[in-house]
């Protein structure tokens, strides 16, 4: 009888331990815009929480309040700027974060990430929204041309250096955001 009670308590204790061992994971964005996952609050890491408390969200008005987190690109101009920022940081993962990876197999995704890595290693010479070819080399950091349509369906990137190349991406809208896909 004692053995049965002991085993019953032992089983109860074994079930309770994993629940007690779990800690809260804080999801934050650091000063460089990179995600940070930690067991410490975001404020101790000098980072911004990904999900603000409901009180803070309702208190933030159009004239003040916390700075909104960087969201996905809602316009072609914002998408273009995100691509420029990825090239400036020489970060293929940042550029990959702008891609719509739906329908990719693992081998195709790895190949495209390698292509993105090769792209960001070369200096960005030009970036162009729309289906027309670039007529002249525009600096990559310049604002989009004022005549550019808001409805751009593609983005073209031109890099320089020894491995200079052109890459064309289709722009797809999903869930209210604009995403890039390699144009076949």
TAVEN-V795603 format. One record per pair of residues at least 6 apart in sequence whose C-alpha atoms are under 8 Angstrom apart, sorted by the first residue. I is the first residue (numbers start at 1). J is the second residue. If there is no record, write none. Layout:
I,J
I,J
This chain:
23,39
24,39
25,37
25,38
25,39
25,40
26,37
26,38
26,39
26,40
26,41
26,42
26,49
27,35
27,36
27,37
27,38
27,42
27,49
27,50
27,51
28,35
28,36
28,37
28,42
28,47
28,48
28,49
28,50
29,35
29,36
29,47
29,48
29,49
29,50
30,36
30,45
30,46
30,47
30,48
31,46
31,47
33,70
42,48
42,49
48,69
50,69
56,65
56,66
59,65
60,66
72,177
72,178
73,79
73,82
73,177
73,178
73,179
74,176
74,177
74,178
75,150
75,177
75,178
76,129
76,150
76,151
76,152
76,178
77,144
79,98
79,178
79,179
80,127
80,129
80,155
82,95
82,98
83,95
83,98
84,124
84,140
84,141
86,92
86,94
86,95
86,120
87,95
87,120
87,121
87,123
87,124
90,120
90,121
91,117
91,120
92,113
92,116
92,117
92,120
93,113
95,116
96,113
96,116
98,179
98,180
99,179
99,180
99,181
100,172
100,179
100,180
100,181
101,109
101,181
119,159
119,165
122,159
122,160
122,161
122,163
122,164
123,159
123,160
123,161
124,140
124,157
124,158
124,159
124,160
125,137
125,138
125,139
125,140
125,157
125,158
125,159
125,160
126,137
126,138
126,139
126,140
126,157
126,158
126,159
127,138
127,140
127,155
127,156
127,157
127,158
128,134
128,144
128,155
128,156
128,157
129,144
129,148
129,152
129,153
129,154
129,155
129,156
130,148
130,149
130,152
130,153
130,154
130,155
130,156
131,152
131,153
131,154
131,155
152,171
153,170
153,171
153,172
154,168
154,169
154,170
154,171
155,168
155,169
155,170
155,171
156,166
156,167
156,168
156,169
157,166
157,167
157,168
158,164
158,165
158,166
158,167
159,165
159,166
167,182
168,182
168,183
169,180
169,181
169,182
169,183
170,180
170,181
170,182
170,183
171,178
171,179
171,180
171,181
172,178
172,179
172,180
172,181
173,179
